[in-house]
Amino acid sequence: MLIDVREPMEWATTGTLPGAELISLAGLPAAAEMMDRSTPILIVCATGARSTTAAAWLTSMGFERPASLAGGVVALGMR
């Protein structure tokens, strides 16, 4: 599962990754209630800071395999 935790304004400005679920960091707790805790999850944001926070939070909530994309979409060349 690929989750993009950037804000809607960022999605509109820089675009989104194909197949990504667009769930802002603020919306993640509500969305997490419906997610399978054993599914591997890759989380992205602009630079990796928010995705690192999201991955740590998901781990604390019992998710088995959340990971953060180091450098975020900026590292992928999306600006």
KAQUILIN-V772627 format. One line per field, one symbol per residue. ss: DSSP state (@ for helix, = for strand, . for the rest). phi: phi as a letter, one per 20 degrees, with the letter a starting at -180 (. if undefined). psi: psi as a letter, one per 20 degrees, with the letter a starting at -180 (. if undefined). Layout:
ss->???
phi->???
psi->???
//
This chain:
ss->.===...@@@@@@@......==..@@@@@@@@........====....@@@@@@@@@@@@.....===...@@@@....
phi->.dddefegfffffdncegnfeecfgfefgffffdeffeffcddcbfcoffffffffffffenfecfcdffnlfffenec
psi->pppojrqhhhghgirrppiqpnoqhhiggghhhjqpiipppppqagiighhgggggghghjjphlqqpopiahghijo.
//
